[in-house]
Amino acid sequence: MRRITLAKYKIAVFTSILVLLGSASTAFSKSDTPGQPKISEFKLENGLQVVVIPDHRAPVVTHMVWYKAGSADEPTGKSGIAHYLEHLMFKGTTTVPAGEFSAKVSEIGGQENAFTTADYTAYYQKIIPSALKMVMTYEADRMENLILTDETVLPERNVILEERRQRVDSNPGAILGETSRAMLFKHHPYGRPVIGWEHEMLALTKDDAIAFYDKFYTPNNAVLVIAGDVTREMVETLANATYGKVKRRAEPGKRVRVSEPEPIAAKSAEYFDKRVTSPSWRRSYLVPSYNQAKGNDAEALDILAVILGGASTSRINQKIILGDKSATAAGSYYQGGSYDMSTFSIYGVPRGDVTLATLETAIENVIANLIENGVTQKEVDRARNRLINTTIFDRDSQTTMARMYGAVLSMGGTIETIEKWPERVSGVSVEDVERVAKNYLKKSRSVTSYLRPEVTN
Amino acid sequence: MRRITLAKYKIAVFTSILVLLGSASTAFSKSDTPGQPKISEFKLENGLQVVVIPDHRAPVVTHMVWYKAGSADEPTGKSGIAHYLEHLMFKGTTTVPAGEFSAKVSEIGGQENAFTTADYTAYYQKIIPSALKMVMTYEADRMENLILTDETVLPERNVILEERRQRVDSNPGAILGETSRAMLFKHHPYGRPVIGWEHEMLALTKDDAIAFYDKFYTPNNAVLVIAGDVTREMVETLANATYGKVKRRAEPGKRVRVSEPEPIAAKSAEYFDKRVTSPSWRRSYLVPSYNQAKGNDAEALDILAVILGGASTSRINQKIILGDKSATAAGSYYQGGSYDMSTFSIYGVPRGDVTLATLETAIENVIANLIENGVTQKEVDRARNRLINTTIFDRDSQTTMARMYGAVLSMGGTIETIEKWPERVSGVSVEDVERVAKNYLKKSRSVTSYLRPEVTN
């Protein structure tokens, strides 16, 4: 169990749209390639959404269940319960003892994993096709029959607390990141850490987990993604025979979350920690997500992130790393994959004796120059090609494909969202990029984080 | 009605403990003055707590009802509902038409007011003693019989929205203050504005108001304070005859709010607004309130606020305003009156061409000097005397007395809290002040706000 335990329980960071939508070109071309089976979807009577991604290159199947519930759906004061429940989902059901499901997967040489984000919680197994029915039976079983007892629940709380210690408390960048994120989302629940605030984690109970489970773990709030050496017909038969028997346990309906007031001030957070080996600088802007953006703002932000600092030819790389050599690392990225709003971030690690203030000015000059003088068609073309081409490398990964579909569907998107992505990215113009740079890269929409090695008052 | 409407509906800012506990010395000495009737309290069978503050100098009575429910008790996403309900409490009951209560008070030359904070909502009338029964009858009636219709509720929403526009949106300092407060309280509901976030106010309904009313407006969650030309016996008879008939409508129990994680980063917010006529600087620290503090930390913070910047002889005044003349106004204050944690703030308005950065350095030097070199016994004595003496001036105000008792009791304190305050303040030592300065005036516990006149990117 230890081996499995270590591999499992990953809290995914907000996955970049580059990853989420990354294989879109693949999906796109695959659908259009004669002879290649199409990606298809259907719904069971109980509301479970099913996506089938045929991939016959190897006798392997990826099986994933995505629940449209993450840390941002937690009740106030119960931070961490979404992730805690993810752990507790391995504690057995009315008919299956704790650990049996994991042991069976392991026995046939399969892999399993689970992860929680602000928007979803997902469970997956990578297995041989003949084990698919077994895995579906187990996964469907724990969708409605989970049993929690204090004997299994309380020790697991120590596991998540230890996980917090390792991921956050022992990592100065993560400590500062929590505060900066809470400042960027000063009202929206994205401001709370996925793993939970420690003092609230300490008070989480079995009943809290069951309440979250009973509210959100129901077929009509889940997406089943099966990728690999399967056919749609086969999946349809198996899904009906397993998940089809799970009753609708709740009606969570459309997600209702508080929304964030428009940002008005340039915010900053400075954190000193003796454990910091090199100082670093980061500025995150509040921007729309793919799910929320108007027009092609999200696609344009993806292009902007590449032009500004997402490639070796990007401006930050050219100016800051290669040019004045003020940073050893610097760049920018857009995390467009979320149900509500997203972030656009720029970061830098100063070289040698360069101060954070000097590096900040250098980066700010690059941003100001881009906003003032715009971008070129050549830059847009190069960024678009890079975005689309990079993703082609993902097509070999069945898991990445399955993950992309699961994530996009869990965050309000559709299969079309994915299939049309390359087309939409290709339609981004110079003016689009300049517009989003001007509208969103405003200091008044941002939090700047300064991570410093000394301790001061 | 317009006249009354204009006077009413005040959102109280966090009242300083100087005001809340201000008349404590009065209460203290009054109780000990032979022949002076004592302040007393009792409880009705339905749980209503009653405080009687006899004051026979004039034929005037102050009648106040305090509900232990404020903006920090609102459900997530319903910001502003506590204050909205305050407005709606004037819209009539099953037997009393809208406006009748206010008209009656006005008819007899009385005054009325109401206010909402993060911790409580209070209603008061100042009247002639013969009108007390009438006022108690009306106030008891609207404790359980409020009737809301869309015809009265919806237009009032425009009133609170207009109030927000006037108080916040037309005031750059208030706009920045909202953001800074949300950064200081990044998890606790004190981070949300009492008046509400505009986008949430726009969606508040009659049902939201009724839900808040039904949850919190019940005798066992209220404090009745009657000060003035009354006797305890008289109040007891009247209270039983009026409020005594109100049933326990709910059991709100002990307040449960999420608590704030320990602050770790020095935070800042910079806001530019064309309407700013002079720039200003403010730093607010997260500190314990009187209700929450261990030992005499709260009393010591009150003394510290005077020594640092609460009097003409204070260090900030001497150094910054009179000394290097870098500010036209500067000072510090401790807002210790709240149910959960509080804030300690230092502010400054630079003189002429002095920059905010220069002023900040000057003020930071004063703070650093105090922390490094401590304070003197003479400073502590002077501050204590000032704190206690200042409050003596409050004793003439019956309303201030009533308000102090109502606020302290609504925020978790007792009559003893008030009566023992001068004694506890007198016990604060040099070491106590130095300890709280060292423990709490850490930049990592603070948000610094920069309000600037220009508009920039």
HADDOCK unambig.tbl for C-alpha pairs under 7 A between the chains (distance, minus, plus):
assign (segid A and resid 77 and name CA) (segid B and resid 258 and name CA) 5.17 0.50 0.50
assign (segid A and resid 176 and name CA) (segid B and resid 265 and name CA) 7.00 0.50 0.50
assign (segid A and resid 182 and name CA) (segid B and resid 186 and name CA) 5.88 0.50 0.50
assign (segid A and resid 183 and name CA) (segid B and resid 183 and name CA) 5.49 0.50 0.50
assign (segid A and resid 183 and name CA) (segid B and resid 186 and name CA) 6.66 0.50 0.50
assign (segid A and resid 186 and name CA) (segid B and resid 182 and name CA) 5.87 0.50 0.50
assign (segid A and resid 186 and name CA) (segid B and resid 183 and name CA) 6.62 0.50 0.50
assign (segid A and resid 186 and name CA) (segid B and resid 186 and name CA) 6.27 0.50 0.50
assign (segid A and resid 258 and name CA) (segid B and resid 77 and name CA) 5.16 0.50 0.50
assign (segid A and resid 264 and name CA) (segid B and resid 271 and name CA) 6.74 0.50 0.50
assign (segid A and resid 265 and name CA) (segid B and resid 176 and name CA) 6.98 0.50 0.50
assign (segid A and resid 265 and name CA) (segid B and resid 269 and name CA) 5.60 0.50 0.50
assign (segid A and resid 265 and name CA) (segid B and resid 270 and name CA) 5.20 0.50 0.50
assign (segid A and resid 265 and name CA) (segid B and resid 271 and name CA) 4.64 0.50 0.50
assign (segid A and resid 266 and name CA) (segid B and resid 269 and name CA) 5.33 0.50 0.50
assign (segid A and resid 266 and name CA) (segid B and resid 270 and name CA) 4.93 0.50 0.50
assign (segid A and resid 266 and name CA) (segid B and resid 271 and name CA) 6.44 0.50 0.50
assign (segid A and resid 267 and name CA) (segid B and resid 268 and name CA) 5.34 0.50 0.50
assign (segid A and resid 267 and name CA) (segid B and resid 269 and name CA) 4.21 0.50 0.50
assign (segid A and resid 267 and name CA) (segid B and resid 270 and name CA) 6.34 0.50 0.50
assign (segid A and resid 268 and name CA) (segid B and resid 267 and name CA) 5.33 0.50 0.50
assign (segid A and resid 268 and name CA) (segid B and resid 268 and name CA) 4.91 0.50 0.50
assign (segid A and resid 268 and name CA) (segid B and resid 269 and name CA) 6.37 0.50 0.50
assign (segid A and resid 269 and name CA) (segid B and resid 265 and name CA) 5.62 0.50 0.50
assign (segid A and resid 269 and name CA) (segid B and resid 266 and name CA) 5.34 0.50 0.50
assign (segid A and resid 269 and name CA) (segid B and resid 267 and name CA) 4.20 0.50 0.50
assign (segid A and resid 269 and name CA) (segid B and resid 268 and name CA) 6.37 0.50 0.50
assign (segid A and resid 270 and name CA) (segid B and resid 265 and name CA) 5.20 0.50 0.50
assign (segid A and resid 270 and name CA) (segid B and resid 266 and name CA) 4.93 0.50 0.50
assign (segid A and resid 270 and name CA) (segid B and resid 267 and name CA) 6.33 0.50 0.50
assign (segid A and resid 271 and name CA) (segid B and resid 264 and name CA) 6.74 0.50 0.50
assign (segid A and resid 271 and name CA) (segid B and resid 265 and name CA) 4.64 0.50 0.50
assign (segid A and resid 271 and name CA) (segid B and resid 266 and name CA) 6.46 0.50 0.50
assign (segid A and resid 442 and name CA) (segid B and resid 457 and name CA) 5.64 0.50 0.50
assign (segid A and resid 443 and name CA) (segid B and resid 457 and name CA) 6.16 0.50 0.50
assign (segid A and resid 457 and name CA) (segid B and resid 442 and name CA) 5.64 0.50 0.50
assign (segid A and resid 457 and name CA) (segid B and resid 443 and name CA) 6.12 0.50 0.50
